[in-house]
């Protein structure tokens, strides 16, 4: 059985409650996001697009270190994700130091 970190667990909670969007186009349709996450294997253009989205929402941007976003979310081709719940995004951020790098 795979051991999950606290940050991964909170991302799982966001997915179960429906407080997330995956994909740059889907994230762009949100009215408000509190955290944008980009995969470490994403292309430079995708990372730049994620930075633009984080600036648009005025929220932090973090990049995965050890695991891809696909492994964390169990969604195929997941490169960019946004969390639209304040408490869940704060919980991910406060527990993200070992698995994620803050970009913005």
N, C-alpha and C positions, 0 to 999 in steps of 0.2 A: 504494500500500500504506500502511496506517495505521501510524504509529509509536506503539509502546506504551512507557509508562514502566515503570520497574522494579517499582513497586507493582502495576500492571496485570498484568505478567508473573507475579508471585507469586500474584496472585488466580487467574490462569489455571492455574497449577500446582495450586492447591487444588481447582479444579474438575476438572481431569484426574485427580487422585488420589482424588476423592470425599470430600474432607475439608471439606465445606461443606453448608449448607442455605440455601435461598432462600425467603423468605416468613415472615411473623411466626408463623404457626401451626407451620410446619415447624421454625423456629428454637426455638420454645418446647418442642418435644419433645426437644431435645438434652439430654444429661446435663451436658455441659461444652462451653463455647465460649470461645475465647481472644481473639476479636475480633468485634465487631458493626459492620457497615457499613450506613449508611442513605443513600438516594438524595437528592440535593438537590431533586428534584421531588416528593418524598413529601409527603403532607398532614401537618398539625401533629399530628393524632391518631396517625398512623403513626410520626412521629418520637418522640412521647411513649411509644408502645409499645416502640420500639427502645431508648429510655433505660431503661425498666423491665427489658427483657431483659438489657441490659448490666449493670445493677445486680444482677440475679438471678445472673448468671454471674460477677460481679466482674471484668469485663473492660473494656477501652477501647471507646469508641464513636466512630467517625469518620464524617464526612459527605463525600460526593463534592463537588468544586467545579465542575470544568469539564465533565465528562462525566457522563451519567446512569449508574446502575448497570446499566441495560439494555444500554447500549453497551459497558460494561466486560465484562459476563458473557455477552453475546449471548443473553440469556434475556428473553423478553417479560414485561412487567409486573413486573420485579424491582425492588422498593423496599427490602427489608431482606435482608441476607445475614449469615451467621455462618460463621466459619472455626473448625474444631474441631481444628486442628493447631497446636501451640505454636510450632514453628520457622517455619512459613509465616506465622503471624500476626505473629511478631516481625519477619520479613523485610518484610512489608507495612508495619508500623508504622515501621520504621527508614527506609523509602524513600517515605513518604507525604506529606512536607511540601509538595510542590508540587501534588498532586492532591486532597488531602483535608484537612478541617478537623477537629481533635480536639474532640469535644463533651464527653466524660467522660474 
